[in-house]
Amino acid sequence: MTIPQSVSDILSDHVTLEVESIDRMYLNLYVPVLQTPGGVAWFWKEIRGYQFASSALMSPMSRSFIDRIERFAEKEHIDLITFKKGQRKDDVAAEYLAKFPLQEGVLFIGKAQEKTRVVRTERRVNPETGATYAWLTQSTSMVNHYYFYCVDRDFGPFFIKLGSYFPYNGKICINGHEYAKRQLDRRGVGYEPLDNGFLSCTDPKTLQKVCDGLSAQKITQFARKWLRRLPHPFPRSDQRLGIRHDLSILQAEFALTQVFDRPLSGRVFFENVIRENLDLGRPDQVQLIFDRKIIKTTPSRFRTRVITHGVIPSILVDYKQSRIKQYFKEGKALRTETVINNTYDFAIGRKVHNLSELRKVGFTANRRLLDVQRISHDCWIGEDNFNRVTRPAKVNDQRVPALRFGEPRVVALLAAILHFRLLPRGFTNADLRDYLAPLLDRPISPGMMSYDLRRLRLHGLIERVPRSRRYLLTEFGAHAATFLSRSHARLLRPGSALLPTESSPGHSSLTAALAAVDRAVDRIWSKGIDAA
């Protein structure tokens, strides 16, 4: 078996299983009406029937909720533990899960003190009468949170966290890969698990169908089911009047897993991709991957980071509060994962019913990242194509000036058109001028730009969108522009800088090697003359 060298070859010919799935999801649990002091006042007066709203009413309610949790743990013979400082909750959960014999139930209940938003009463003074009165206000406080680590027959392991103080906000954490495993088990489909994923599956189509079927409706039904089963801060009478927890998306991870036929394929992929894509975090690259326009005032830090754990590297591309991470999972699979920490980064609401729109963003971003990587690395062109671009030509009786390799204007032009390589609507004369002018450090007139656009079009690097003034970069154009730009930047320019000149003789390994060649040629020449 030959060693694959091309990113495109690796992804096309050396992937044995490919799965798109929601990975981890962190969901907020909150009662909408209780998120403002005014809503809290309404609750105590209209739902509970008190004349005044005060935080003094909240403490007995909190004590009652904690008592119900402790009675529930005692009745169901569930361990109630206090997490130690620095203790990994997932490690504790893994120990309990390994010993749990049932398909569904509560593993244990953990308690931890954490900062959260609360509603308190403060005393205010009426400026006209001087009388004091109680006023509800939002604040933060360290309160106990209760973690219910559970197993569901449909969703697998998960946890629900609820604060023990008003308004009793919380979180749910689920895992889409665990959901998929449970669904395959119920269907009798065989698979080999990968940590938080799949290594193989006897029916990949069913696996993908199951992953696609994890919907907002199923997640909501699952949450309602467990909120009914576990101790709840609000009694049934409150819930019947609409005091119920809703779900919103705090964080969602959208994963594309591609399992390689052997570890070597993955190592070759990362060696190639990391070397060629350290600039993926630039704004112009990020806006291609996420299909979002970025301007000077867009708040974020756009960057690419390469992080190595042991000998395994990972790539992280940041966009606002979200990011894409790409890593080699257990030496067997490529995991490309878009992590969305704020749905408003993409003009999408946080409510869980927006999940279908959000997954389109996440999975499309994964694919766009791979597209960028394919184009960046697989850009080789043969001698014929090199000559086709860099020499004058005649196309349909039209003379086409050359795009001469190494000419500053051509180098800048090829670099500029690469900014538009993944934009579905293409670019205009003005768009290209905006990118080209800073590279040449001088203004570009529309007429000069039209001349260059004609050259690019007749050489086959771009094509005009029918019935418009927009242009698209062709597949050949993307390869040729990438190859020529990188050849100039990484070979011609550094190599030329190492050559000795009259003003700077230079001392480098290249200079020494060239001098050695000159001496060897002189010796051969001298021997030839002596022999004659």
C-alpha positions in Angstrom: 0.0 0.0 0.0 1.4 3.4 -1.0 1.6 6.3 1.4 -1.0 8.9 0.5 0.4 12.4 0.0 -2.6 14.5 -1.0 -5.2 15.8 1.5 -7.8 15.1 -1.2 -6.5 11.5 -1.7 -6.6 10.9 2.1 -10.2 12.1 2.5 -11.4 10.4 -0.7 -9.6 7.0 -0.6 -8.5 6.4 3.0 -11.7 7.1 5.1 -13.6 3.9 6.1 -16.5 5.6 8.0 -17.8 9.2 7.9 -20.4 10.4 10.4 -21.9 13.9 11.1 -23.5 14.1 14.5 -24.3 16.6 17.3 -21.7 15.9 20.0 -22.1 17.5 23.4 -24.9 20.0 24.1 -25.2 22.2 27.1 -28.7 23.5 27.6 -29.9 26.2 29.9 -32.9 25.4 32.2 -34.8 28.5 33.2 -38.3 29.8 33.9 -38.7 32.7 31.5 -41.0 34.9 33.6 -38.6 34.6 36.6 -35.6 36.1 34.9 -36.4 39.7 35.8 -37.3 41.3 39.2 -40.6 42.3 37.8 -41.5 38.8 36.8 -40.4 37.5 40.3 -42.7 40.1 41.9 -45.5 38.9 39.7 -44.9 35.3 40.7 -45.2 36.0 44.4 -48.2 38.2 44.1 -50.2 36.6 41.3 -49.2 32.9 41.6 -48.6 32.6 45.4 -51.1 35.3 46.4 -48.8 37.4 48.7 -49.4 41.1 49.1 -45.7 41.9 48.8 -42.8 40.2 47.1 -39.7 39.7 49.2 -36.6 37.5 49.2 -37.7 36.4 52.7 -40.3 34.3 51.0 -37.6 32.5 49.0 -35.6 30.9 51.8 -38.4 28.6 53.0 -39.0 27.5 49.4 -35.3 26.7 49.0 -35.2 24.7 52.2 -38.2 22.7 51.1 -36.6 21.9 47.7 -33.4 20.7 49.5 -35.4 18.5 51.8 -37.1 16.9 48.8 -33.8 16.1 47.2 -32.5 14.5 50.4 -35.6 12.5 50.9 -35.5 11.4 47.3 -31.9 10.2 47.6 -32.7 8.3 50.8 -35.8 6.7 49.4 -34.2 5.6 46.2 -30.9 4.6 47.9 -28.9 7.0 45.8 -25.6 8.4 47.0 -25.6 12.1 47.8 -22.0 13.4 47.7 -20.3 16.7 47.9 -17.8 17.3 45.2 -14.3 18.2 46.4 -12.5 21.3 45.1 -10.7 20.5 41.9 -12.4 17.1 41.6 -13.4 16.1 38.0 -17.1 15.4 38.1 -16.9 13.3 34.9 -14.4 11.0 36.5 -16.8 10.4 39.4 -19.7 9.8 37.0 -17.6 7.3 35.0 -16.9 5.2 38.2 -20.6 5.1 39.0 -21.6 4.4 35.4 -19.2 1.4 35.3 -21.1 -0.2 38.3 -24.6 0.7 37.2 -26.6 -2.4 36.2 -29.8 -0.8 34.8 -30.6 0.8 31.4 -32.2 3.8 33.1 -32.0 5.5 36.4 -30.1 8.0 38.6 -26.4 7.2 39.2 -25.8 9.6 42.0 -26.5 13.2 43.2 -23.6 15.6 43.6 -23.5 18.9 45.4 -21.2 21.8 44.6 -21.2 25.5 45.5 -21.1 27.7 42.5 -21.8 31.3 41.6 -25.2 32.0 40.0 -27.7 34.8 39.4 -30.2 35.3 42.2 -32.9 37.8 43.1 -32.6 39.6 46.4 -34.4 42.4 48.4 -32.8 45.7 49.1 -34.2 48.5 51.2 -34.8 51.8 49.3 -35.9 55.2 50.5 -38.7 57.2 49.0 -37.1 60.7 48.3 -40.4 62.5 48.9 -41.7 60.8 52.1 -38.5 59.4 53.5 -40.2 56.1 54.1 -38.3 52.9 53.3 -39.6 50.1 51.1 -38.5 46.7 49.8 -37.2 46.4 46.2 -36.3 43.3 44.3 -33.0 43.4 42.4 -30.8 41.0 40.5 -27.5 39.9 42.0 -25.1 37.0 42.1 -24.3 34.7 45.0 -22.5 31.4 45.8 -25.2 28.8 46.3 -25.3 25.0 46.3 -26.1 23.3 43.0 -27.3 19.8 42.8 -26.1 17.6 39.9 -28.3 14.6 39.0 -26.1 12.2 37.1 -28.4 9.8 35.3 -28.7 7.3 32.4 -31.6 7.3 29.9 -32.5 4.3 27.8 -32.7 6.6 24.7 -30.1 9.3 25.4 -27.5 7.4 27.5 -25.5 9.1 30.3 -26.4 12.8 31.0 -26.7 15.2 33.9 -29.2 17.8 35.1 -28.0 20.6 37.4 -30.4 22.8 39.4 -29.6 25.7 41.7 -31.0 25.5 45.2 -32.0 29.2 45.4 -34.6 31.2 43.6 -35.2 31.3 40.5 -33.7 27.8 40.4 -32.0 28.0 37.0 -30.0 25.0 35.9 -28.4 23.2 33.0 -28.7 19.9 31.1 -25.8 18.2 29.4 -26.4 15.5 26.7 -24.3 13.8 24.1 -25.5 13.1 20.6 -23.0 10.2 20.1 -24.3 8.5 23.2 -27.9 9.0 21.9 -26.9 7.4 18.6 -25.3 4.4 20.4 -28.5 3.7 22.3 -30.6 4.0 19.1 -28.4 1.5 17.3 -28.6 -0.9 20.2 -32.4 -0.8 20.1 -32.3 -1.5 16.3 -29.8 -4.3 16.6 -27.2 -2.5 14.4 -23.6 -3.6 15.2 -20.9 -1.0 15.8 -17.5 -0.6 17.3 -17.3 2.5 19.6 -14.7 5.1 19.6 -14.3 7.3 22.6 -17.3 9.7 22.2 -17.9 8.4 18.6 -17.8 5.4 16.3 -14.9 3.5 14.9 -17.0 1.2 12.6 -20.6 0.4 11.9 -22.3 -2.5 10.0 -25.0 -0.1 8.6 -23.5 3.4 8.2 -26.7 4.8 6.5 -28.8 3.9 9.5 -26.2 5.4 11.8 -26.3 8.7 9.9 -30.1 8.6 9.8 -30.2 8.2 13.6 -27.8 11.1 14.1 -29.9 13.3 11.8 -33.0 12.4 13.8 -31.8 14.0 17.1 -34.2 17.0 17.0 -35.2 19.8 19.3 -38.6 18.1 19.9 -36.9 14.9 21.1 -34.6 16.8 23.4 -37.5 18.8 24.9 -39.5 15.6 25.5 -36.5 14.0 27.2 -36.0 17.0 29.5 -39.6 17.2 30.5 -39.6 13.4 31.3 -36.7 13.8 33.7 -37.9 17.0 35.3 -41.1 15.1 36.2 -39.1 12.2 37.7 -36.6 14.2 39.8 -37.2 16.5 42.7 -38.4 19.9 41.4 -38.3 23.3 43.1 -41.8 24.3 41.9 -44.8 22.2 43.0 -47.3 20.8 40.5 -49.7 23.6 41.3 -47.2 26.2 40.1 -46.3 24.2 37.0 -50.0 23.9 36.0 -50.1 27.7 36.0 -47.2 27.9 33.6 -44.2 28.1 35.9 -42.1 25.6 34.0 -38.5 25.4 32.9 -37.7 26.2 29.2 -34.6 25.1 27.3 -32.1 27.3 25.5 -28.8 26.5 23.9 -25.7 27.4 26.0 -23.2 25.5 23.9 -23.5 23.0 21.0 -20.8 20.9 19.3 -21.3 19.8 15.7 -18.9 17.0 14.9 -17.7 15.4 11.6 -15.8 12.2 12.3 -13.8 10.6 9.5 -12.2 7.2 10.4 -8.9 6.5 8.6 -7.9 3.1 7.3 -4.7 3.3 9.3 -3.0 5.7 11.6 -0.4 6.7 9.0 -3.1 8.3 6.9 -4.1 10.6 9.8 -0.5 11.6 10.6 0.2 12.5 6.9 -3.0 14.5 6.9 -2.0 16.6 9.9 1.5 17.1 8.8 0.3 18.5 5.5 -2.6 20.5 6.8 -0.9 22.2 9.7 2.0 23.2 7.6 -0.2 24.8 4.9 -3.0 26.3 7.0 -1.5 28.3 9.8 -3.3 31.4 8.5 -6.8 29.9 8.7 -7.7 32.2 11.6 -7.3 35.4 9.6 -10.6 37.3 9.2 -10.7 36.8 5.4 -10.3 33.0 5.9 -12.8 32.8 8.9 -15.5 34.6 6.9 -15.2 32.0 4.2 -15.5 29.1 6.6 -18.4 30.5 8.6 -20.0 32.4 5.6 -20.3 35.5 7.7 -19.1 39.0 6.6 -16.4 40.4 8.9 -15.7 44.1 9.0 -13.2 46.2 11.0 -15.6 46.7 13.9 -16.5 43.0 14.2 -15.7 42.1 17.9 -13.5 39.1 18.2 -10.0 37.8 18.0 -9.5 35.9 14.8 -6.6 33.4 15.0 -5.4 29.9 14.3 -3.8 27.9 17.1 -1.9 24.6 16.9 -2.0 22.8 20.2 0.0 19.6 20.8 -1.1 17.0 23.4 1.9 14.6 23.6 2.7 14.0 19.9 -0.9 14.6 18.7 -1.5 18.1 17.3 -4.9 19.9 17.0 -6.0 23.0 15.1 -8.3 25.6 16.6 -9.8 28.4 14.5 -11.6 31.1 16.5 -14.6 33.2 15.4 -16.2 35.6 17.9 -17.2 33.3 20.8 -17.3 30.2 18.7 -14.5 28.0 17.2 -13.7 25.1 15.0 -11.3 22.5 16.4 -9.8 19.7 14.4 -7.8 16.8 15.9 -6.6 13.2 15.5 -8.9 11.2 17.7 -7.2 8.2 19.4 -4.8 7.9 16.4 -7.7 6.6 14.3 -10.0 9.3 13.2 -10.1 12.9 12.1 -12.6 14.9 14.2 -13.6 18.3 12.8 -15.9 20.0 15.3 -17.6 23.4 15.3 -18.3 24.6 18.8 -20.9 27.3 19.1 -20.9 29.2 22.4 -23.3 32.0 21.4 -26.0 31.4 18.8 -26.2 35.2 18.3 -22.8 35.0 16.5 -24.8 33.7 13.6 -28.0 35.8 14.1 -29.9 32.7 15.4 -31.9 32.7 18.7 -31.0 30.6 21.7 -34.3 28.7 22.1 -33.9 25.0 21.5 -36.3 25.1 18.6 -33.5 26.9 16.6 -31.4 23.7 16.7 -32.1 22.8 13.1 -30.8 26.2 11.8 -27.8 26.0 14.1 -26.8 22.5 12.9 -26.8 23.8 9.3 -24.2 26.4 10.4 -22.1 23.9 12.3 -22.0 21.1 9.8 -21.5 23.5 6.8 -18.5 25.2 8.7 -16.9 21.8 9.1 -17.2 21.1 5.4 -15.9 24.5 4.4 -12.9 24.1 6.6 -12.1 20.8 4.8 -12.6 22.5 1.4 -10.1 25.2 2.3 -7.6 22.5 3.4 -8.1 20.5 0.2 -7.5 23.6 -2.0 -4.6 24.8 0.1 -2.6 21.6 -0.1 -3.7 19.9 -3.4 -2.6 22.8 -5.6 0.0 21.2 -7.8 0.0 22.0 -11.5 2.0 20.4 -14.3 4.4 22.1 -16.7 1.7 22.5 -19.4 -0.6 24.3 -17.0 2.3 26.4 -15.7 3.1 27.6 -19.2 -0.6 28.1 -19.9 -0.8 30.7 -17.2 2.6 32.4 -17.4 3.0 32.8 -21.2 1.0 34.8 -23.7 -1.8 33.0 -25.4 -4.5 33.3 -28.1 -8.0 32.4 -27.1 -10.8 32.6 -29.8 -8.6 35.0 -31.9 -8.0 37.2 -28.8 -4.5 37.8 -27.7 -4.0 37.3 -24.0 -1.1 38.9 -22.2 0.9 36.5 -19.9 0.6 36.4 -16.1 4.4 36.3 -15.7 5.6 34.4 -12.7 7.4 36.6 -10.1 6.1 39.9 -11.5 4.9 41.9 -8.4 1.6 42.9 -9.9 0.8 39.2 -10.9 1.9 37.9 -7.5 -0.4 40.4 -5.8 -3.3 39.6 -8.2 -3.0 35.8 -7.6 -2.9 36.3 -3.9 -6.0 38.6 -4.0 -8.3 36.3 -5.9 -7.7 33.5 -3.4 -9.6 35.6 -0.9 -12.8 34.8 -2.9 -12.2 31.1 -3.5 -15.2 29.8 -1.5 -17.7 32.6 -1.8 -20.8 31.2 -3.6 -21.7 34.6 -5.1 -18.2 35.4 -6.3 -16.7 38.9 -6.5 -16.8 42.1 -8.5 -14.3 44.5 -10.0 -14.6 46.7 -6.9 -14.2 43.8 -4.5 -10.9 42.7 -6.1 -9.6 46.3 -6.2 -10.2 46.6 -2.5 -7.9 43.6 -1.9 -5.3 44.4 -4.6 -4.6 48.0 -3.8 -3.1 47.4 -0.3 -0.9 44.6 -1.7 0.5 46.9 -4.3 0.5 49.9 -2.0 -1.2 52.1 -4.6 -4.7 52.8 -5.9 -6.1 50.6 -8.7 -8.4 52.2 -11.3 -11.5 50.3 -12.6 -9.9 50.2 -16.0 -6.7 48.6 -14.8 -8.7 46.1 -12.9 -10.8 45.3 -16.0 -7.5 44.6 -17.8 -6.4 42.1 -15.1 -9.9 40.5 -15.0 -9.7 39.9 -18.7 -6.3 38.3 -18.3 -7.5 36.0 -15.5 -10.7 35.0 -17.4 -9.0 34.2 -20.7 -6.3 32.2 -18.9 -9.1 30.1 -17.3 -8.5 31.2 -13.7 -11.9 32.9 -13.3 -15.2 32.8 -15.0 -18.0 35.4 -15.3 -21.4 34.7 -13.6 -24.0 34.8 -16.5 -26.0 38.0 -16.8 -24.0 39.7 -14.0 -20.7 41.6 -13.4 -19.5 39.1 -10.9 -16.8 36.5 -11.2 -16.1 33.1 -9.7 -12.7 31.5 -9.2 -12.5 28.2 -11.2 -11.1 25.0 -9.7 -8.1 25.3 -12.0 -7.7 29.0 -10.9 -7.7 28.1 -7.2 -5.0 25.5 -7.8 -2.9 27.6 -10.0 -3.1 30.8 -7.9 -2.3 28.8 -4.7 0.6 27.0 -6.3 2.1 30.1 -7.9 1.6 32.3 -4.9 3.2 29.8 -2.5 6.0 29.0 -4.9 6.9 32.7 -5.0 6.5 33.2 -1.3 8.3 30.0 -0.1 10.9 29.3 -2.8 11.7 32.2 -5.1 11.7 35.1 -2.5 13.6 33.3 0.3 16.0 31.6 -2.2 16.8 35.0 -3.8 17.5 36.5 -0.4 20.1 33.9 0.3 22.1 34.5 -2.9 25.2 36.7 -2.5 25.3 40.2 -4.0 28.1 42.7 -4.5 26.9 44.7 -1.5 26.2 41.7 0.7 28.3 38.6 0.0 26.2 36.6 2.5 27.1 33.6 4.7 24.6 30.9 4.4 24.4 27.2 3.7 23.1 28.0 0.2 26.0 30.4 -0.5 28.5 27.8 0.7 26.9 25.1 -1.5 27.0 27.3 -4.6 30.7 28.1 -3.9 31.5 24.4 -3.7 29.8 23.7 -7.0 31.8 26.5 -8.6 35.0 25.1 -7.3 34.1 21.6 -8.5 33.3 22.9 -12.0 36.6 24.9 -12.1 38.6 21.7 -11.2 36.9 19.7 -13.9 37.5 22.4 -16.4 41.1 22.7 -15.4 41.7 18.9 -15.8 40.0 18.9 -19.2 42.4 21.7 -20.4 45.5 19.9 -19.0 44.5 16.7 -20.7 44.2 18.4 -24.1 
